[in-house]
Amino acid sequence: MPHPALGDLDTALLAAHAAQDGPRLAQLYGEAADLLSAAGDADAACFFWTQAYVFALEAGAQEADRFGGLLRERARL
Protein backbone atom coordinates (compact mmCIF):
# COMPACT_ATOMS: atom_id res chain seq x y z
CA MET A 1 0.00 0.00 0.00
CA PRO A 2 1.45 3.40 -0.96
CA HIS A 3 2.32 5.91 1.72
CA PRO A 4 -0.41 8.59 1.96
CA ALA A 5 2.13 11.42 1.73
CA LEU A 6 3.29 10.27 -1.71
CA GLY A 7 0.17 11.02 -3.72
CA ASP A 8 0.84 10.73 -7.45
CA LEU A 9 4.54 9.99 -6.94
CA ASP A 10 3.69 6.32 -6.44
CA THR A 11 2.22 6.13 -9.95
CA ALA A 12 5.19 8.00 -11.42
CA LEU A 13 7.61 5.64 -9.65
CA LEU A 14 5.84 2.60 -11.07
CA ALA A 15 5.98 4.10 -14.57
CA ALA A 16 9.69 4.93 -14.22
CA HIS A 17 10.38 1.36 -13.07
CA ALA A 18 8.46 -0.01 -16.05
CA ALA A 19 10.51 2.22 -18.36
CA GLN A 20 13.74 1.30 -16.54
CA ASP A 21 14.54 5.02 -16.35
CA GLY A 22 17.27 5.15 -13.71
CA PRO A 23 17.81 8.92 -13.65
CA ARG A 24 14.06 9.52 -13.33
CA LEU A 25 13.86 6.92 -10.57
CA ALA A 26 16.62 8.69 -8.65
CA GLN A 27 14.76 11.99 -8.95
CA LEU A 28 11.38 10.54 -7.98
CA TYR A 29 12.71 8.55 -5.03
CA GLY A 30 14.47 11.72 -3.87
CA GLU A 31 11.24 13.71 -4.11
CA ALA A 32 9.36 11.02 -2.22
CA ALA A 33 12.02 10.97 0.50
CA ASP A 34 11.88 14.74 0.85
CA LEU A 35 8.08 14.61 1.23
CA LEU A 36 8.25 11.82 3.79
CA SER A 37 10.93 13.64 5.74
CA ALA A 38 8.79 16.79 5.80
CA ALA A 39 5.86 14.65 6.99
CA GLY A 40 7.99 13.42 9.90
CA ASP A 41 8.47 9.82 8.74
CA ALA A 42 12.26 9.53 9.07
CA ASP A 43 12.43 5.77 8.51
CA ALA A 44 10.41 5.89 5.31
CA ALA A 45 12.37 8.93 4.12
CA CYS A 46 15.66 7.11 4.64
CA PHE A 47 14.36 4.08 2.76
CA PHE A 48 13.45 6.30 -0.21
CA TRP A 49 16.74 8.25 -0.02
CA THR A 50 18.55 4.90 -0.12
CA GLN A 51 16.68 3.97 -3.29
CA ALA A 52 17.39 7.41 -4.75
CA TYR A 53 21.06 7.05 -3.84
CA VAL A 54 21.39 3.64 -5.53
CA PHE A 55 19.65 4.76 -8.73
CA ALA A 56 21.66 8.01 -8.80
CA LEU A 57 24.92 6.08 -8.40
CA GLU A 58 23.94 3.68 -11.18
CA ALA A 59 23.03 6.60 -13.46
CA GLY A 60 26.11 8.64 -12.58
CA ALA A 61 23.83 11.46 -11.45
CA GLN A 62 25.17 14.34 -9.36
CA GLU A 63 22.28 13.96 -6.92
CA ALA A 64 24.05 10.89 -5.50
CA ASP A 65 26.19 13.21 -3.38
CA ARG A 66 23.12 14.88 -1.88
CA PHE A 67 21.34 11.60 -1.16
CA GLY A 68 24.47 10.08 0.34
CA GLY A 69 24.96 13.15 2.51
CA LEU A 70 21.39 13.00 3.79
CA LEU A 71 21.83 9.33 4.69
CA ARG A 72 25.15 9.99 6.41
CA GLU A 73 23.61 12.83 8.47
CA ARG A 74 21.07 10.32 9.73
CA ALA A 75 23.65 7.56 10.34
CA ARG A 76 22.07 5.40 7.62
CA LEU A 77 25.13 5.10 5.37
Buried (B, 14 or more C-beta within 10 A) or exposed (E): EEBEBBEEBBEBBEEBBEEEBBBBBBBBBBBBBBBBBEBEBEEBBBBBBBBBBBBBBEBEBEBBEBBBEBBEEBEBB
